[in-house]
Amino acid sequence: VGSGGDLLVVSIVAGGNTARTGGAPTYNGVALTQADANRTANETVTEMWYLTNPPNGAAYNISIPNNGGLNLYATASSYFAQSGNTFALDVANGNTNGNSANPSVSVTTTANGDVIVGAMGNGGNTAPNGRSGTMLYENDNGFFSDSSQYFYQTTAGAYATSWTITADDWGVVVAAFKQVPTTTTVGTATATAASSTTINVSMPYTVDNNANNTYTVAYK
């Protein structure tokens, strides 16, 4: 993970249609969390895992259990949030298809500035020749291919992660991660009468993801 990285994402593609066993991948002994679910196609199984606020150290390793001895290909990437923020999972989605070209999976994000990461296992023995975002890794492994990409979305809304590749079976996982505040501003709450039945309470903290700091309280 790059020094100061706030998010680690690991995508895994296994050859065949048998799921990997052995549990969650770990980074420096810390278990990652799965985004979405395994996406099993005829010739590949695709997974995505993530860790927010990962420990930073040059000698730290990613460990992926593989009790079944499957043919695994993994890609790891790290991302940086703005100062005072970290990342949290916003939304994830996935899909499979038995035989189609140009796989595409959409997510609808809820916050501006999401980073969207996509992973694909494909039964074709060629790598994609195009993609909607920025390539992280693409490889023809002989009997199948694995690919991953990312995209920084400025404004929240629908976004389709896609690849340009000939028709074959495929599985895709896509996850979007939003920035959230990491710090709290300490101060004194104030209350102002708004009517005979309500008061407005202002609480000076910054961890409200909707940027609210004023609340109305009903009283009798």
N, C-alpha and C positions, 0 to 999 in steps of 0.2 A: 504494500500500500504506500502510495506517495506520502511524503512527510506532511502531516496535518490533514490527510484525507478523512472525509466525514462519512463516506459510504463505500462499502466493498460489495461488488456484485460478482457472483460466480455462476456461469452457465455451464451445463454438462450435457453432452450428447453421447449416448451409448449406442453401439451398433446392435441391431436385432430388436425384437419387440418384448424383451424381458427387462423388467425394472431393476435398477441397481438396488442392492440391499446393503445394510450395515449402518444406516442412520445418516444424520445430517453431516455435511462437511464442517470442518472446524478451521479457525484461523487463530494461531497461537493458543490452541486449546479451547477457544470460545466457539460454541455452536452457532452456525448461521441459521436463519429462518427462511423457509421456502416461500417463494412468491408464486401464486397460482398453484397448479398441480402438475404432476407428470403428464406430458402429452405424448401418447404412444401411437406411433404410426406403424406401418408394416415392417419397416427396416430400421427404425430409430426410436429412442425414447429421449425426450428433451426435458430438462429440469432447469430451474433458476432459483438461486439462493442469494441471500443478502445479509449484511451486518452493518448496522449504523454505529457510528463512533468507534471504529475498529482501533485496536491498539496499534501503535506505530513502532516499528523496529526493523532494522535491516535483516535480522536473522529469523524473523517470524515466517512460518510456513503455513500453507493451506494443505489440509489433509482431507482426502475424499475416500471414505470407506467403500470397498468394492468386494464384498464377500463372495460374489459370484464370479469374480475374475472376468468381468465384461471388458470389451474394448471401449474405453472411455476417452473422450476428448473434452477438455475443460478450458474455458477462457475466463480470466479474472480481470476486472477493471475497477478503478477507484475514482471517486468524484468529490469535488470540493464545494461546500456551501459558502454563501456570503458570510462575512464576519458576524458573529452573534447568532448564527443559525446552524442547524444540522439537518439531516434528512429523516423522513418517515415515509413508509409506503403509502402512496396515494391510491392507486388502483392497479389491478393486474387482470390479465385475460390470456386466453390461449385457444388453440384450435388444432384439429388434424384434418387431413384429407387423404383419400386413398390414391388419387391420381389427378393432379391438376398443376398447372403452371402458375408462376408468379404468386406465391403465398402472401397473404395479407391478413393481419389481425389488428383490430382497432381498440383503443381505449379512449375514454373521455375523462380528462383530468379535471380536478376541482380547484387547482391553485395555479397562479402564474409562475413560470420559471421551473417547471418540472424537468427532470432528466428522465428520458424514456429509453429503456434498454430492451432489446429484443434478441431472442436466440432461436435458431432453427436447426432441426435435424431433417435431412432430406435423403430419400432413397436413391436419388440420381448420383452418378459418379462424376459429376462436374460441379465446380463451384459456381455461385451466382456471378452474373456479369453486370449487375446493377442492384441498387438498394435505395430505400427512402432516406436513410440517415447516413451517419459516418461509420465506416467499417471498423470493427474491432478485430475480427478474425474471420477468414473464410478458407476452407481447405477441402480438397477432394481426397478422401481417405481410401479410395479404391472401390469400395462397395457402397459407400454413402458419403455424404458431405455434412459438415457442421459449419454454421455461420453465426456471427453475432454483430450487433451494431448498436449505436446510441444516437439520441437526438435531444438537443436542448430546446424546449418549447417555451417561447416567450409568453404567449397568452393561453390561458386555460381553455380547454375544449376538446373536440374529437381529433384524434390523430391516428393514422394508419401506418403501422410498421410493415414494410413489404420488401420483397426481393424479386429480382428478375432472373428467372431460371426455368429451364424446360420442365415439362410435366413429369411428375413422379409422385410418390407418396411423401408426405411431410408432416411434421409437428412443430408448432411454434408456441413459445411463451413470451409474453410482453409484460413488463412491469414499469410503472411510472412512480417516481419518488419526488415528493414535494419538500420544500424547505420549511422548517419550523424553528421558532426561536429557542435558544438554549438557556437564556438568562432571564431572571426576574428582577424588576425594579422594585426596591423596597421603599415604602413610604407610608403616609398616613391616609386612611380613607376619610372622605368627607361626605356629609349628607346634607341635602337641601330640600326643603319642603316644596313639592310641586303642586299639591292640591290638598284638600282636606282628607284625602284617602291615600295619597302616594307620596313617596319621597324618592329623590334621585340620589343614588349612592355612587360616588366615583372612587374606584379602587386603582391605585397607581401601580399596575403590573403589566408586563408585556408578553405573557405567554398565551394570551388568547389568540388562537389562530385566525379569528375573524377581525382582529384589531379593535375589539370593543373594550372600553374601560369604564363605561357608564351603564348602570343597571337601575331599573325601576322596581321598587319594592312596595307592595300593597300592604296597608296596615289598617286596623280598626280600633 
